[in-house]
Amino acid sequence: MVSTRNKKIKHPLSFVKVLVSLCEELLTRGMHARTSEGKELRRGRSLDTRSVSTSFGRGSTTIIFTLKNEVSGLIKALKLFQDKHVSLIHIESRKSKRRNSDFEIFVDCDTDHEQFKELTELLRKHTDIVEIAPSLLCISDVCGVPWFPKKISDLDLCSNRVLMYGSELDADHPGFKDKVYRKRRKYFADLAMNYKHGDPIPRVDYTAEEVRTWGVVFRELNKLYPSHACREYLKNLPLLTQCCKYSEDNIPQLEDVSHFLKESHSANWSSAFLAGLLIIALKRDTCHELLGHVPLLAEPSFAQFSQELGLASLGASDDDVNKLATCYFFTVEFGLCKQSGGLRAYGAGLLSSVSELQHALSSSASILPFDPTVTCNQKCMITTFQHVYYVAESFEEAKNKMREFAKTLRRPFTIRYDPYTQSVEVLEDTGNINSMVKDIRHELDIVEDALNRLSRKLQSA
């Protein structure tokens, strides 16, 4: 019933006994509820398993919370599940990597919306909730495909995992004791947590201090862009100034930026994307996303490159996701390319950092050609400059290399993105594949017709 990722982890005997005894009743009740509906429930599987075959229903939700090594804390937490009549489907304990926490408790449970809301409110009084998401164990019975977002609206179900992870401050954070900062941070976090796909992104009245901070960063970076940023960035930044009011004394509104991205190349960009990334406390994130990412996401070739990196990660193993994340880090975040006889930055982490942008294009920086098989093993530096930067000949070259690299990943299925429905489709049978072939034939017919018309026009000229 209790499993861990790492077999070497040993919990105190009392901790395990309490976990087993208190969970038995809840797990049994959950199993009885499932089997009474004619559905199979398998217990005792590791979180890392790729072969779970279950059918948990629409109410299956995953919660991960942290605990000190205190038996009373676990008793109180599990008692809340019992009091709210929430059935446990799966439970694990594992060593926590978070500061001030000894263990993380992973719980997969069956609950309706109201029960879940009440439960999480109570849990927050006794624990730190790390993640909330749809069940990580809900997997297709047909081909072993793990759950991942397939529609834009699905992002509402899992985006809070990212937002909630950064919602609390560590004690060594500069703003930990700043009540004004914490209140403002909570305001932005609440906006993000409450956002749902299809809603307009709320417009924010930024404070004078926030606008001044933005202005300093904006002014200093704009001094460097002409000599340090790639040509695609330089082409789109003036458009953002014109259409979204990018300026030294104005922080752009995310709803305006979202509309701009949608119209810039008809890529069906969702405002949910911006809401998930940008409506966060005003610190480095706002400058990073608005000045680092947005100008290049308005460029079709780069937007496709960024999207394909994300698509390659859907349903991949943890190891492969880490490799893709590292490649993303050294391209989309800290990538360089060759232009105008020299190096130019296209990574958002560089384009939003005055000091690192200068360093990356200086003679003291270590530069290597972009090769995903090598890059995926490079250590990512978070609080210091990168030890090495990777340069691509062009976005197209980087995209082609990543496509070939993605083919080597051990994902037992293939997916494609349908821009018409804004959804991801798993190509798991001949029906899916035949449908895709028909779409390709239709596109080729359009190309053939265009070429024929062009040929006739040239002949008659």
C-alpha positions as CSV (number, residue, x, y, z in Angstrom):
1,M,0.0,0.0,0.0
2,V,2.9,2.3,0.7
3,S,5.4,2.8,-2.0
4,T,8.3,5.1,-2.8
5,R,10.3,6.2,-5.9
6,N,13.5,5.3,-4.2
7,K,13.8,1.9,-2.5
8,K,16.7,3.1,-0.4
9,I,14.4,5.5,1.6
10,K,13.5,4.1,5.0
11,H,10.8,5.6,7.1
12,P,10.6,5.4,10.9
13,L,8.6,2.2,11.8
14,S,6.0,4.2,13.7
15,F,5.4,6.4,10.6
16,V,4.8,3.5,8.4
17,K,2.5,1.7,10.9
18,V,0.3,4.8,11.3
19,L,0.2,5.3,7.5
20,V,-0.9,1.7,6.9
21,S,-3.5,1.5,9.7
22,L,-5.1,4.8,9.0
23,C,-5.3,4.4,5.3
24,E,-6.6,0.8,5.3
25,E,-10.2,1.8,6.0
26,L,-10.2,4.6,3.5
27,L,-8.6,2.5,0.8
28,T,-11.0,-0.3,1.5
29,R,-13.9,2.0,1.2
30,G,-12.6,3.4,-2.0
31,M,-12.0,-0.1,-3.4
32,H,-15.5,-1.1,-2.4
33,A,-17.0,1.9,-4.1
34,R,-15.2,1.2,-7.3
35,T,-15.8,-2.5,-7.5
36,S,-19.5,-1.9,-6.8
37,E,-19.6,0.0,-10.0
38,G,-18.0,-2.9,-11.9
39,K,-14.6,-1.2,-12.1
40,E,-11.2,-2.6,-11.3
41,L,-8.9,-1.0,-8.7
42,R,-5.3,-2.0,-8.4
43,R,-3.4,-1.0,-5.3
44,G,0.2,-1.0,-4.3
45,R,1.6,0.4,-7.6
46,S,4.6,2.7,-7.6
47,L,4.1,6.3,-8.7
48,D,6.6,5.7,-11.5
49,T,4.7,2.8,-13.1
50,R,3.9,3.1,-16.8
51,S,1.5,0.1,-16.8
52,V,-1.3,1.0,-14.5
53,S,-4.7,0.1,-16.1
54,T,-7.6,1.6,-14.3
55,S,-10.8,3.5,-14.8
56,F,-11.3,5.9,-11.9
57,G,-14.0,8.2,-13.3
58,R,-14.3,12.0,-13.5
59,G,-13.7,12.7,-9.8
60,S,-10.2,11.3,-9.6
61,T,-7.8,13.9,-8.3
62,T,-4.2,13.9,-7.1
63,I,-3.0,15.9,-4.1
64,I,0.5,16.1,-2.9
65,F,1.2,17.7,0.5
66,T,4.2,17.9,2.8
67,L,4.7,16.9,6.4
68,K,7.3,17.0,9.1
69,N,8.2,13.6,10.5
70,E,5.4,13.8,13.0
71,V,2.8,11.0,13.4
72,S,0.2,13.5,14.6
73,G,0.5,15.5,11.4
74,L,-0.3,12.5,9.3
75,I,-3.1,11.5,11.5
76,K,-4.7,14.9,11.3
77,A,-4.3,15.0,7.5
78,L,-5.8,11.6,6.8
79,K,-8.6,12.3,9.3
80,L,-9.7,15.2,7.1
81,F,-10.2,12.8,4.2
82,Q,-12.3,10.6,6.4
83,D,-14.4,13.4,7.8
84,K,-15.2,14.7,4.3
85,H,-16.0,11.2,3.1
86,V,-13.3,11.3,0.4
87,S,-12.3,7.8,-0.9
88,L,-8.6,7.2,-1.3
89,I,-7.6,5.3,-4.5
90,H,-3.9,5.4,-4.0
91,I,-1.5,6.7,-1.4
92,E,2.3,7.0,-1.2
93,S,4.9,8.6,1.0
94,R,8.3,9.8,-0.3
95,K,11.2,11.9,0.9
96,S,10.6,15.6,0.3
97,K,13.1,17.8,-1.4
98,R,11.5,21.0,-0.1
99,R,12.9,23.0,2.8
100,N,11.4,22.5,6.2
101,S,9.6,19.3,5.1
102,D,10.6,15.7,5.7
103,F,8.0,13.8,3.7
104,E,5.6,14.3,0.8
105,I,2.3,12.4,0.8
106,F,0.9,11.5,-2.6
107,V,-2.8,10.9,-2.5
108,D,-5.0,9.9,-5.5
109,C,-8.6,10.3,-4.4
110,D,-12.2,10.3,-5.7
111,T,-14.2,13.4,-4.8
112,D,-16.7,15.9,-6.2
113,H,-15.9,19.6,-6.6
114,E,-17.5,20.7,-3.3
115,Q,-15.9,18.0,-1.3
116,F,-12.5,18.8,-2.9
117,K,-12.8,22.5,-2.2
118,E,-13.6,21.9,1.4
119,L,-10.9,19.4,1.8
120,T,-8.1,21.5,0.4
121,E,-9.2,24.5,2.5
122,L,-8.8,22.3,5.6
123,L,-5.6,20.7,4.5
124,R,-3.9,24.1,4.1
125,K,-4.4,24.7,7.8
126,H,-2.4,21.6,8.7
127,T,-0.1,21.0,5.7
128,D,1.7,22.7,2.7
129,I,0.0,21.6,-0.5
130,V,2.6,21.1,-3.2
131,E,0.5,20.0,-6.2
132,I,-3.1,19.5,-7.2
133,A,-3.9,17.9,-10.5
134,P,-6.2,15.4,-12.3
135,S,-5.3,11.9,-11.4
136,L,-1.8,10.9,-12.5
137,L,-2.9,7.3,-12.5
138,C,-5.8,7.7,-15.0
139,I,-4.4,5.8,-18.0
140,S,-6.0,4.5,-21.2
141,D,-7.0,0.9,-21.0
142,V,-6.3,0.4,-24.6
143,C,-2.6,1.4,-25.2
144,G,-1.2,2.5,-21.8
145,V,-1.3,6.2,-22.7
146,P,-0.9,8.4,-19.5
147,W,-3.1,11.3,-18.9
148,F,-2.0,14.6,-20.3
149,P,-3.8,17.8,-21.4
150,K,-5.3,17.2,-24.9
151,K,-7.5,20.3,-25.1
152,I,-6.8,23.9,-24.1
153,S,-9.5,23.7,-21.5
154,D,-7.7,20.7,-19.9
155,L,-5.0,23.2,-18.8
156,D,-7.5,24.5,-16.3
157,L,-7.2,21.1,-14.6
158,C,-3.4,21.1,-14.2
159,S,-2.1,24.7,-14.4
160,N,-2.6,25.2,-10.7
161,R,0.2,22.6,-10.1
162,V,2.7,25.2,-11.5
163,L,1.0,28.2,-9.8
164,M,0.6,26.6,-6.4
165,Y,4.2,25.3,-6.3
166,G,5.4,29.0,-6.3
167,S,2.6,30.4,-4.2
168,E,4.5,30.2,-0.9
169,L,7.7,32.0,0.0
170,D,10.7,30.4,1.6
171,A,12.0,32.0,4.8
172,D,15.2,33.2,3.1
173,H,13.2,35.1,0.3
174,P,13.9,38.9,0.4
175,G,10.1,39.5,0.6
176,F,9.3,36.9,3.3
177,K,8.8,39.5,6.1
178,D,7.4,42.3,3.8
179,K,3.6,42.3,4.4
180,V,2.9,44.7,1.6
181,Y,4.8,42.5,-0.9
182,R,3.1,39.3,0.4
183,K,-0.3,40.9,0.0
184,R,0.4,42.0,-3.5
185,R,1.9,38.6,-4.4
186,K,-1.3,36.9,-3.1
187,Y,-3.4,39.2,-5.3
188,F,-1.6,38.1,-8.4
189,A,-1.6,34.5,-7.4
190,D,-5.4,34.6,-6.8
191,L,-5.9,36.1,-10.3
192,A,-4.0,33.2,-11.8
193,M,-5.7,30.5,-9.7
194,N,-9.2,31.7,-10.5
195,Y,-8.6,32.1,-14.3
196,K,-10.4,29.7,-16.6
197,H,-10.0,29.2,-20.3
198,G,-12.2,31.4,-22.3
199,D,-12.3,34.2,-19.7
200,P,-10.8,37.5,-20.5
201,I,-7.5,38.1,-18.7
202,P,-8.2,40.6,-15.9
203,R,-6.7,44.0,-16.3
204,V,-4.3,45.1,-13.6
205,D,-3.8,48.5,-12.1
206,Y,0.0,48.4,-11.5
207,T,1.4,50.5,-8.7
208,A,3.8,53.4,-9.4
209,E,6.6,51.4,-7.8
210,E,5.9,48.4,-10.1
211,V,5.9,50.7,-13.2
212,R,9.2,52.3,-12.1
213,T,10.8,48.8,-11.7
214,W,9.6,47.8,-15.1
215,G,10.8,51.1,-16.6
216,V,14.4,50.6,-15.3
217,V,14.6,47.0,-16.8
218,F,12.9,48.1,-20.0
219,R,15.3,51.1,-20.5
220,E,18.5,49.2,-19.8
221,L,17.6,46.2,-22.0
222,N,16.6,48.4,-24.9
223,K,20.1,49.8,-25.0
224,L,21.5,46.3,-25.6
225,Y,18.9,44.9,-28.0
226,P,20.2,46.4,-31.3
227,S,23.5,44.7,-30.9
228,H,22.6,41.6,-28.9
229,A,19.1,40.4,-29.9
230,C,18.2,38.3,-33.0
231,R,16.6,40.0,-36.0
232,E,13.2,38.3,-35.3
233,Y,13.1,39.9,-31.9
234,L,14.0,43.3,-33.3
235,K,11.3,43.0,-35.9
236,N,8.5,42.2,-33.4
237,L,9.4,44.5,-30.5
238,P,8.3,47.7,-32.3
239,L,5.0,46.0,-33.2
240,L,4.4,45.3,-29.5
241,T,5.1,48.9,-28.8
242,Q,2.5,50.0,-31.3
243,C,-0.2,47.3,-30.6
244,C,0.3,46.6,-26.9
245,K,1.7,49.8,-25.6
246,Y,5.1,48.4,-24.6
247,S,6.9,51.4,-23.2
248,E,9.2,52.5,-20.4
249,D,6.3,54.0,-18.4
250,N,3.6,51.4,-19.1
251,I,3.4,47.6,-18.3
252,P,1.4,46.0,-21.1
253,Q,-1.9,44.3,-20.2
254,L,-1.9,40.6,-20.8
255,E,-5.2,40.5,-22.6
256,D,-3.8,42.9,-25.2
257,V,-0.7,40.8,-25.6
258,S,-2.8,37.6,-26.0
259,H,-4.8,39.2,-28.8
260,F,-1.6,40.3,-30.5
261,L,-0.2,36.8,-30.4
262,K,-3.3,35.3,-31.8
263,E,-3.5,37.8,-34.7
264,S,0.3,37.9,-35.4
265,H,0.4,34.6,-37.2
266,S,-3.0,32.9,-36.6
267,A,-1.4,30.3,-34.4
268,N,-4.4,29.9,-32.2
269,W,-2.5,31.1,-29.1
270,S,-4.7,30.8,-26.1
271,S,-5.0,33.5,-23.4
272,A,-4.7,30.6,-21.0
273,F,-1.1,30.3,-22.0
274,L,-0.4,33.9,-20.9
275,A,-2.5,33.6,-17.8
276,G,-0.6,30.6,-16.6
277,L,2.8,32.1,-17.2
278,L,2.3,35.7,-16.6
279,I,-0.3,36.5,-13.9
280,I,2.2,35.9,-11.1
281,A,3.7,38.2,-8.5
282,L,5.5,41.1,-10.2
283,K,9.1,40.2,-9.8
284,R,11.4,39.0,-12.5
285,D,8.6,36.9,-14.1
286,T,6.8,39.8,-15.7
287,C,9.9,41.2,-17.4
288,H,11.0,37.7,-18.3
289,E,7.7,36.8,-20.1
290,L,6.8,40.1,-21.6
291,L,10.3,41.2,-22.7
292,G,11.9,37.8,-23.1
293,H,9.3,35.4,-24.6
294,V,6.5,37.4,-26.2
295,P,8.4,39.1,-29.0
296,L,9.7,35.8,-30.3
297,L,6.4,33.9,-29.8
298,A,5.0,36.4,-32.3
299,E,7.5,34.8,-34.8
300,P,5.8,31.7,-36.5
301,S,9.0,29.7,-36.9
302,F,10.0,30.2,-33.3
303,A,6.5,29.6,-32.0
304,Q,6.4,26.3,-33.8
305,F,9.8,25.3,-32.4
306,S,8.7,26.1,-28.9
307,Q,5.4,24.2,-29.4
308,E,7.1,21.1,-30.8
309,L,9.3,20.9,-27.7
310,G,6.2,20.9,-25.5
311,L,4.4,18.3,-27.7
312,A,7.4,16.0,-27.5
313,S,7.1,16.0,-23.7
314,L,3.5,14.9,-23.5
315,G,3.3,11.4,-22.1
316,A,7.1,10.9,-22.1
317,S,8.9,9.3,-19.2
318,D,10.3,11.4,-16.4
319,D,13.9,10.9,-17.7
320,D,12.9,12.0,-21.2
321,V,11.0,15.0,-19.9
322,N,14.1,16.0,-18.0
323,K,16.1,15.8,-21.2
324,L,13.6,17.8,-23.2
325,A,13.3,20.4,-20.3
326,T,17.1,20.8,-20.4
327,C,17.0,21.3,-24.2
328,Y,14.2,23.8,-23.7
329,F,16.3,25.6,-21.1
330,F,19.3,26.0,-23.4
331,T,17.3,27.1,-26.4
332,V,14.1,28.9,-25.6
333,E,15.5,30.3,-22.4
334,F,19.2,30.7,-23.1
335,G,19.7,30.0,-26.8
336,L,22.0,31.8,-29.2
337,C,21.9,31.8,-33.0
338,K,24.2,33.0,-35.8
339,Q,23.1,36.2,-37.6
340,S,24.8,39.1,-39.3
341,G,28.2,37.5,-39.1
342,G,28.1,37.1,-35.3
343,L,26.1,35.7,-32.4
344,R,22.7,36.9,-31.4
345,A,20.4,36.0,-28.4
346,Y,17.0,34.4,-28.8
347,G,16.6,32.9,-25.4
348,A,14.2,34.7,-23.1
349,G,16.4,34.3,-20.0
350,L,19.1,36.3,-21.8
351,L,16.8,38.8,-23.4
352,S,15.3,39.7,-20.0
353,S,18.6,39.9,-18.0
354,V,21.0,42.9,-18.6
355,S,24.0,41.3,-17.0
356,E,23.7,37.8,-18.5
357,L,22.9,39.1,-22.0
358,Q,26.1,41.0,-21.9
359,H,28.0,38.0,-20.6
360,A,26.7,35.5,-23.1
361,L,27.9,37.5,-26.1
362,S,31.3,38.4,-24.5
363,S,34.6,36.7,-25.1
364,S,34.5,35.1,-21.6
365,A,31.4,33.0,-22.3
366,S,31.8,29.3,-23.3
367,I,30.0,28.6,-26.6
368,L,29.2,25.2,-28.2
369,P,27.1,24.2,-31.2
370,F,23.6,23.1,-30.3
371,D,23.3,19.3,-30.3
372,P,20.3,17.9,-28.3
373,T,22.2,14.6,-27.5
374,V,24.9,16.7,-25.8
375,T,22.8,19.6,-24.6
376,C,20.3,17.4,-22.7
377,N,23.0,16.4,-20.3
378,Q,24.3,19.9,-19.4
379,K,23.6,21.2,-15.9
380,C,21.2,24.1,-15.7
381,M,22.3,27.0,-13.5
382,I,19.5,28.9,-11.9
383,T,21.1,31.5,-9.7
384,T,24.3,32.1,-11.7
385,F,25.4,32.6,-15.3
386,Q,25.3,29.4,-17.4
387,H,28.6,27.5,-17.7
388,V,28.0,27.1,-21.4
389,Y,25.7,28.5,-24.1
390,Y,24.6,26.6,-27.2
391,V,24.4,28.2,-30.6
392,A,22.2,27.1,-33.6
393,E,22.6,28.2,-37.2
394,S,18.9,29.1,-37.3
395,F,15.5,28.3,-35.7
396,E,14.9,25.9,-38.5
397,E,18.1,24.0,-37.8
398,A,17.3,23.8,-34.1
399,K,13.8,22.6,-34.9
400,N,15.0,19.9,-37.2
401,K,17.5,18.7,-34.7
402,M,14.9,18.5,-32.0
403,R,12.5,16.6,-34.3
404,E,15.2,14.0,-34.8
405,F,16.0,13.9,-31.1
406,A,12.4,13.4,-30.2
407,K,12.2,10.3,-32.4
408,T,14.8,8.7,-30.1
409,L,12.7,9.1,-27.0
410,R,11.0,6.0,-25.6
411,R,7.4,7.1,-25.9
412,P,5.2,4.1,-27.1
413,F,2.8,6.3,-29.1
414,T,2.7,9.2,-31.5
415,I,0.7,12.4,-31.1
416,R,-0.2,15.4,-33.4
417,Y,-1.6,18.8,-32.8
418,D,-4.8,19.7,-34.6
419,P,-4.9,23.5,-35.1
420,Y,-8.6,23.5,-36.1
421,T,-9.8,22.0,-32.8
422,Q,-6.8,23.2,-30.8
423,S,-6.4,19.7,-29.4
424,V,-3.8,17.0,-29.2
425,E,-4.7,13.6,-30.8
426,V,-3.0,10.3,-30.0
427,L,-2.4,8.3,-33.1
428,E,-3.3,5.0,-31.6
429,D,-5.2,3.1,-34.3
430,T,-5.6,3.0,-38.1
431,G,-8.7,5.2,-37.9
432,N,-6.7,8.1,-36.4
433,I,-3.9,7.6,-38.9
434,N,-6.3,7.4,-41.9
435,S,-7.9,10.7,-40.8
436,M,-4.5,12.3,-40.7
437,V,-3.6,11.1,-44.2
438,K,-6.9,12.6,-45.5
439,D,-6.0,15.9,-44.0
440,I,-2.5,15.8,-45.5
441,R,-4.0,14.9,-48.9
442,H,-6.4,17.9,-48.7
443,E,-3.5,20.2,-47.9
444,L,-1.5,18.8,-50.8
445,D,-4.5,19.4,-53.1
446,I,-4.5,23.0,-52.0
447,V,-0.7,23.3,-52.7
448,E,-1.1,21.6,-56.1
449,D,-4.0,24.0,-57.1
450,A,-1.9,27.0,-56.0
451,L,1.1,25.8,-58.1
452,N,-1.1,25.2,-61.2
453,R,-2.7,28.6,-60.9
454,L,0.7,30.2,-60.6
455,S,2.0,28.3,-63.5
456,R,-0.8,29.4,-65.8
457,K,-0.3,33.0,-64.7
458,L,3.4,32.8,-65.6
459,Q,2.7,31.2,-69.0
460,S,0.2,33.9,-69.9
461,A,2.4,36.7,-68.8
